[in-house]
Amino acid sequence: MRPIPFLASARPTLGVEWELAIVDRGTGDLASRASELFDRVRAQSAEVRSRVHSELLRNTIEVVTGICDTTSDAMADLAGTLRVVRHATDAMGVDLFGAGTHPFAQWSGQELTESPRYDELINRTQWWGRQMLIWGVHVHVGVNHRDKVLPIISALLTYYPHLLALSASSPMWAGHDTGYASTRAMMFQQLPTAGLPFQFQKWSEFERFVHDQMTTGIIDQLNEIRWDVRPACHLGTIEVRVCDGVSNFAELEALVALIHCLVVWLDSRLDAGEELPQLQPWHVQENKWRAARYGTDAIVILDADNNERLVTDDLDDLLEQLAPVARRLRCERELAAVADIPRRGAAYQRQRAVAGGVCSPEVYRDVVKMVTGELIVP
């Protein structure tokens, strides 16, 4: 069994990956024009070439940051890249759409990006793989020792429903309201290596798991483990992949600050000799479902003693606990803005408010316009 090195980060660095769909400005439908967009972006600025990536579908781009120290640094990095991208999209007559799902696009009409990696994924997963018409946000936080990674991941799962409820933005799928706040969360876990992580206690258990996965041909590379929270060993980070796609900078920076503070808070508790609390896996699974189904109205399970609470009430207390960490990380304003999301209405609620309970192409085009209109680059 081969050891898996974790290239530890000397400080709690931050990196953000923001998946965005490309939609036609006239019809609101998805547009498989990522290749053209990449060409235009590269022609405008070689500097941002490494900041814009392709994804499984040709209707999608991913905008990423470099290695940052603060939330404000990460957001400035994203803004700089998106200014170049928006110049290209304006010339193409398309918009960028930030949500977990598109309200009316049909999965069967989407074009795949040419890549051996993606070809193998679809060959293996077939119908479920082709269904992955979904978008999310991934946040990396640096961790300074391998042995902290798995305890932090297990403890983070207690706050999974908070992150999902706040970011939920996928209530509609293929022309129908699903009744869920996050359809994406339920959809993505259908892939064979996706979904909730196993709650390993020791790094050797993770190494054994990876060995078994590779020996039996389930994966060929470590990054094919597509957990909602996973170690990014080559980067020395924990990668939090819980959040639905996000439509605007204000909510994204609030969520990034929350995730940064959560990981650093748990890390510092380990440094203080504390054993981090864990929820039973069945409670973690139930909390994920409740947040996906009910969003900010979810009643979540808090601890191993089965205590429950409205997720937004628990969020208020969590923000107070994280305030000293936010001061240390210079993101007090951004963390405080987390509380604005449920007050304003989460993205899934804003989409439903536009739809008004009507499922029709005309109304859903208005939903797309609302979502694309929120993406104002500062």
C-alpha positions as CSV (number, residue, x, y, z in Angstrom):
1,M,0.0,0.0,0.0
2,R,1.5,3.3,-1.1
3,P,1.6,6.3,1.3
4,I,-0.3,9.4,0.2
5,P,1.7,12.5,0.9
6,F,-0.1,15.7,2.0
7,L,1.8,18.8,0.9
8,A,0.9,20.8,4.0
9,S,0.4,24.5,3.8
10,A,2.4,26.7,6.1
11,R,-0.5,29.1,6.6
12,P,-4.3,28.9,6.1
13,T,-4.3,29.9,2.5
14,L,-7.5,30.3,0.5
15,G,-8.5,29.4,-3.1
16,V,-11.9,29.6,-4.8
17,E,-13.3,27.8,-7.8
18,W,-16.6,29.3,-9.2
19,E,-18.5,27.3,-11.9
20,L,-20.6,29.4,-14.2
21,A,-22.9,28.4,-17.1
22,I,-23.0,30.2,-20.4
23,V,-26.5,31.2,-21.5
24,D,-27.8,32.8,-24.7
25,R,-28.8,36.4,-24.0
26,G,-31.9,36.1,-26.1
27,T,-33.4,32.8,-25.3
28,G,-31.9,32.2,-21.8
29,D,-31.1,28.6,-22.8
30,L,-27.7,27.1,-22.2
31,A,-25.1,27.8,-25.0
32,S,-22.3,25.3,-25.7
33,R,-19.8,28.0,-26.5
34,A,-17.1,27.6,-23.9
35,S,-14.4,27.0,-26.6
36,E,-15.1,30.3,-28.3
37,L,-15.2,32.0,-24.9
38,F,-11.8,30.6,-24.0
39,D,-10.3,31.7,-27.3
40,R,-11.6,35.2,-26.8
41,V,-10.4,35.4,-23.2
42,R,-6.9,34.2,-24.2
43,A,-6.7,36.6,-27.0
44,Q,-7.5,39.5,-24.6
45,S,-5.2,38.5,-21.8
46,A,-2.6,35.8,-21.5
47,E,-2.4,36.7,-17.8
48,V,-5.8,35.1,-17.0
49,R,-5.3,32.0,-19.1
50,S,-4.6,29.9,-16.0
51,R,-7.7,31.4,-14.2
52,V,-10.4,30.1,-16.6
53,H,-10.9,26.3,-17.0
54,S,-13.1,24.0,-19.0
55,E,-15.5,21.6,-17.3
56,L,-17.5,18.4,-18.3
57,L,-20.0,20.3,-20.5
58,R,-19.2,22.9,-23.2
59,N,-21.8,25.2,-21.7
60,T,-19.6,25.7,-18.5
61,I,-16.5,27.6,-17.4
62,E,-14.8,27.6,-14.1
63,V,-13.1,30.7,-12.8
64,V,-10.4,30.1,-10.2
65,T,-8.2,32.2,-8.0
66,G,-4.5,31.8,-7.3
67,I,-3.3,31.2,-3.7
68,C,-4.8,33.9,-1.5
69,D,-4.6,34.8,2.2
70,T,-7.9,36.6,2.7
71,T,-11.4,36.6,1.4
72,S,-11.0,40.1,0.0
73,D,-7.8,38.9,-1.9
74,A,-9.7,36.0,-3.4
75,M,-12.7,38.1,-4.5
76,A,-10.4,40.7,-6.1
77,D,-8.7,37.9,-7.9
78,L,-12.0,36.6,-9.2
79,A,-13.2,40.1,-10.2
80,G,-10.1,40.7,-12.2
81,T,-10.6,37.5,-14.2
82,L,-14.3,38.1,-14.7
83,R,-13.8,41.6,-16.1
84,V,-11.9,40.0,-18.9
85,V,-14.5,37.2,-19.3
86,R,-17.4,39.6,-19.3
87,H,-15.8,41.6,-22.1
88,A,-15.8,38.4,-24.1
89,T,-19.3,37.4,-23.3
90,D,-20.7,40.8,-24.2
91,A,-19.1,40.4,-27.6
92,M,-20.6,37.0,-28.0
93,G,-24.1,37.9,-26.9
94,V,-24.1,35.5,-24.0
95,D,-24.4,35.8,-20.2
96,L,-22.9,34.0,-17.2
97,F,-25.4,32.1,-15.1
98,G,-24.6,31.3,-11.5
99,A,-26.9,28.7,-9.9
100,G,-26.9,25.0,-9.0
101,T,-29.1,24.1,-11.9
102,H,-30.7,25.8,-15.0
103,P,-34.5,26.1,-14.7
104,F,-35.5,24.7,-18.1
105,A,-32.5,23.4,-20.1
106,Q,-32.6,19.7,-21.1
107,W,-29.6,17.6,-20.3
108,S,-29.9,15.5,-23.4
109,G,-29.1,18.4,-25.7
110,Q,-25.8,19.4,-24.0
111,E,-22.4,18.9,-25.6
112,L,-19.5,17.3,-23.8
113,T,-16.0,18.7,-23.6
114,E,-13.5,16.6,-25.4
115,S,-11.3,15.0,-22.8
116,P,-10.1,11.4,-22.1
117,R,-11.0,12.0,-18.4
118,Y,-14.5,13.2,-19.2
119,D,-15.0,10.4,-21.8
120,E,-14.1,7.8,-19.2
121,L,-16.5,9.4,-16.7
122,I,-19.4,9.2,-19.1
123,N,-18.5,5.8,-20.4
124,R,-18.7,4.5,-16.8
125,T,-21.6,6.4,-15.4
126,Q,-23.8,6.5,-18.6
127,W,-27.2,8.1,-17.9
128,W,-26.3,9.5,-14.5
129,G,-23.1,11.0,-15.8
130,R,-25.0,12.7,-18.7
131,Q,-27.5,14.1,-16.2
132,M,-24.8,16.2,-14.4
133,L,-26.2,19.5,-15.6
134,I,-25.2,21.2,-12.3
135,W,-22.8,23.9,-11.1
136,G,-21.2,24.6,-7.7
137,V,-18.5,26.5,-5.8
138,H,-15.4,24.9,-4.3
139,V,-13.3,26.5,-1.6
140,H,-9.8,25.4,-0.6
141,V,-8.3,26.2,2.8
142,G,-4.7,25.4,3.6
143,V,-3.9,23.0,6.5
144,N,-0.5,22.8,8.1
145,H,-0.4,19.1,9.0
146,R,-1.7,15.9,7.5
147,D,-3.1,14.5,10.7
148,K,-5.5,17.5,11.1
149,V,-7.2,16.9,7.8
150,L,-9.6,14.1,8.6
151,P,-10.7,15.3,12.0
152,I,-11.5,18.7,10.5
153,I,-13.4,17.2,7.6
154,S,-15.5,15.1,10.0
155,A,-16.2,18.1,12.2
156,L,-17.1,20.2,9.1
157,L,-19.9,17.8,8.3
158,T,-21.8,19.2,11.4
159,Y,-22.0,22.5,9.4
160,Y,-22.8,21.0,6.1
161,P,-26.5,21.9,6.2
162,H,-25.6,25.5,7.1
163,L,-23.5,25.9,4.0
164,L,-25.9,24.1,1.7
165,A,-29.0,26.0,3.0
166,L,-27.3,29.3,2.6
167,S,-26.1,28.6,-1.0
168,A,-29.1,26.5,-2.2
169,S,-29.9,27.8,-5.7
170,S,-31.3,24.8,-7.7
171,P,-35.0,24.5,-7.1
172,M,-35.9,23.9,-10.7
173,W,-34.8,21.1,-13.2
174,A,-35.8,20.6,-16.8
175,G,-38.8,22.9,-16.7
176,H,-40.2,21.8,-13.3
177,D,-40.0,22.9,-9.7
178,T,-38.6,19.9,-7.8
179,G,-39.8,21.0,-4.4
180,Y,-36.1,21.0,-3.3
181,A,-34.0,24.0,-2.4
182,S,-30.9,22.2,-3.8
183,T,-31.6,19.7,-6.6
184,R,-27.8,19.8,-7.4
185,A,-26.9,18.3,-4.0
186,M,-29.2,15.3,-4.6
187,M,-28.1,14.9,-8.3
188,F,-24.4,15.0,-7.8
189,Q,-24.3,12.3,-5.2
190,Q,-25.5,9.8,-7.8
191,L,-22.0,9.5,-9.2
192,P,-20.2,6.5,-7.7
193,T,-17.4,8.4,-5.9
194,A,-19.4,11.6,-5.1
195,G,-21.4,12.6,-2.0
196,L,-20.6,12.6,1.6
197,P,-17.1,11.6,2.7
198,F,-16.4,8.7,4.9
199,Q,-15.5,9.7,8.4
200,F,-12.0,8.2,8.8
201,Q,-10.1,8.6,12.1
202,K,-6.6,8.1,10.8
203,W,-4.7,8.9,7.7
204,S,-3.8,5.3,7.3
205,E,-7.5,4.5,6.9
206,F,-7.7,7.0,4.1
207,E,-4.7,5.5,2.4
208,R,-6.2,2.0,2.7
209,F,-9.5,3.3,1.2
210,V,-7.6,4.9,-1.8
211,H,-5.6,1.7,-2.2
212,D,-8.8,-0.4,-2.4
213,Q,-10.4,2.1,-4.8
214,M,-7.4,2.0,-7.2
215,T,-6.8,-1.8,-6.9
216,T,-10.4,-2.5,-7.8
217,G,-10.5,0.0,-10.7
218,I,-13.0,2.4,-9.1
219,I,-10.6,5.3,-9.6
220,D,-7.3,5.8,-11.4
221,Q,-6.4,9.1,-9.8
222,L,-6.9,10.7,-6.4
223,N,-9.0,13.6,-7.8
224,E,-11.6,11.1,-9.0
225,I,-12.8,10.9,-5.4
226,R,-15.5,13.6,-5.8
227,W,-16.6,14.0,-2.1
228,D,-18.5,17.0,-1.0
229,V,-15.5,17.7,1.4
230,R,-12.2,16.1,0.5
231,P,-8.5,16.4,1.0
232,A,-6.7,18.1,-1.9
233,C,-3.4,16.4,-1.0
234,H,-1.3,18.0,-3.8
235,L,-2.3,21.5,-2.7
236,G,-2.2,21.0,1.1
237,T,-5.8,22.0,1.5
238,I,-9.2,20.8,2.5
239,E,-11.6,21.4,-0.4
240,V,-15.2,22.2,0.6
241,R,-17.5,21.4,-2.4
242,V,-20.8,21.7,-0.6
243,C,-22.2,24.9,-2.0
244,D,-24.5,25.3,-5.0
245,G,-23.6,27.7,-7.7
246,V,-23.7,31.3,-6.6
247,S,-25.1,34.2,-8.6
248,N,-23.4,37.3,-7.1
249,F,-20.3,38.5,-5.5
250,A,-21.9,39.5,-2.2
251,E,-23.1,36.0,-1.4
252,L,-20.0,34.4,-2.7
253,E,-17.7,36.4,-0.5
254,A,-19.9,35.7,2.6
255,L,-19.8,32.0,1.9
256,V,-16.0,32.0,1.3
257,A,-15.4,33.9,4.6
258,L,-17.6,31.4,6.4
259,I,-15.8,28.4,5.1
260,H,-12.4,30.0,5.7
261,C,-13.3,30.8,9.3
262,L,-14.8,27.4,9.9
263,V,-11.7,25.5,8.8
264,V,-9.3,27.8,10.7
265,W,-11.5,27.6,13.8
266,L,-11.5,23.8,13.8
267,D,-7.8,23.8,13.2
268,S,-7.1,26.1,16.1
269,R,-9.2,23.9,18.4
270,L,-7.1,20.9,17.5
271,D,-4.0,23.0,18.2
272,A,-5.5,23.7,21.7
273,G,-5.7,19.9,22.3
274,E,-9.4,19.7,21.9
275,E,-11.1,16.6,20.4
276,L,-13.5,17.9,17.7
277,P,-17.1,16.7,17.9
278,Q,-18.6,14.5,15.2
279,L,-22.1,13.6,14.1
280,Q,-23.1,10.1,13.5
281,P,-23.0,9.4,9.7
282,W,-26.7,8.8,9.6
283,H,-27.3,12.3,11.1
284,V,-24.9,13.8,8.6
285,Q,-26.8,12.2,5.8
286,E,-30.2,13.3,7.2
287,N,-28.9,16.9,7.6
288,K,-27.8,17.0,4.0
289,W,-31.2,15.9,2.8
290,R,-33.0,18.3,5.1
291,A,-31.0,21.3,3.9
292,A,-31.4,20.2,0.2
293,R,-35.1,19.8,0.7
294,Y,-36.0,22.7,2.9
295,G,-33.1,25.2,2.6
296,T,-33.1,27.9,5.3
297,D,-36.3,26.4,6.8
298,A,-34.5,23.1,7.6
299,I,-34.5,21.8,11.2
300,V,-31.0,20.3,11.6
301,I,-29.6,17.8,14.0
302,L,-26.9,19.5,16.1
303,D,-25.1,16.7,18.0
304,A,-24.8,13.1,18.9
305,D,-27.6,13.6,21.5
306,N,-30.2,14.3,18.8
307,N,-30.8,17.9,19.7
308,E,-32.4,19.8,16.8
309,R,-32.7,23.5,15.8
310,L,-33.7,25.7,12.9
311,V,-30.6,26.1,10.8
312,T,-30.8,29.9,10.7
313,D,-31.1,30.1,14.5
314,D,-28.0,28.0,14.9
315,L,-26.2,30.0,12.2
316,D,-26.6,33.2,14.4
317,D,-24.8,31.5,17.2
318,L,-22.1,30.1,14.9
319,L,-21.3,33.6,13.5
320,E,-20.8,34.8,17.0
321,Q,-18.4,32.0,17.7
322,L,-16.5,32.7,14.6
323,A,-16.2,36.4,15.0
324,P,-12.7,36.3,16.7
325,V,-11.4,34.1,13.9
326,A,-12.8,36.5,11.3
327,R,-10.8,39.3,13.0
328,R,-7.7,37.2,12.7
329,L,-8.4,36.5,9.0
330,R,-9.4,40.1,8.2
331,C,-12.9,39.1,7.0
332,E,-15.2,40.5,9.7
333,R,-17.4,42.4,7.2
334,E,-17.7,39.4,4.9
335,L,-18.5,37.0,7.7
336,A,-21.1,39.4,9.1
337,A,-22.8,39.4,5.6
338,V,-23.6,35.7,6.0
339,A,-26.6,36.8,8.1
340,D,-27.9,38.9,5.2
341,I,-28.6,35.8,3.0
342,P,-31.6,34.4,4.9
343,R,-32.8,38.0,5.6
344,R,-32.8,38.8,1.9
345,G,-33.9,35.4,0.8
346,A,-31.6,32.7,-0.4
347,A,-31.1,32.2,-4.1
348,Y,-33.7,29.3,-4.4
349,Q,-36.2,31.6,-2.7
350,R,-35.5,34.5,-5.1
351,Q,-35.9,32.2,-8.1
352,R,-39.2,30.9,-6.8
353,A,-40.4,34.5,-6.1
354,V,-39.9,35.3,-9.8
355,A,-41.6,32.1,-11.0
356,G,-44.5,32.7,-8.7
357,G,-45.5,29.1,-8.8
358,V,-45.8,29.0,-12.6
359,C,-43.8,26.4,-14.6
360,S,-43.6,27.8,-18.1
361,P,-40.8,28.6,-20.6
362,E,-41.6,32.3,-20.5
363,V,-41.6,32.5,-16.7
364,Y,-38.4,30.4,-16.4
365,R,-36.7,32.7,-18.9
366,D,-37.5,35.5,-16.4
367,V,-35.8,33.4,-13.7
368,V,-32.7,33.2,-15.9
369,K,-32.7,36.9,-16.4
370,M,-32.9,37.5,-12.7
371,V,-30.0,35.2,-12.0
372,T,-27.7,36.6,-14.8
373,G,-28.6,40.1,-13.8
374,E,-27.1,39.5,-10.3
375,L,-23.6,38.9,-11.6
376,I,-22.3,42.4,-11.5
377,V,-18.5,42.5,-11.4
378,P,-17.2,45.0,-8.9
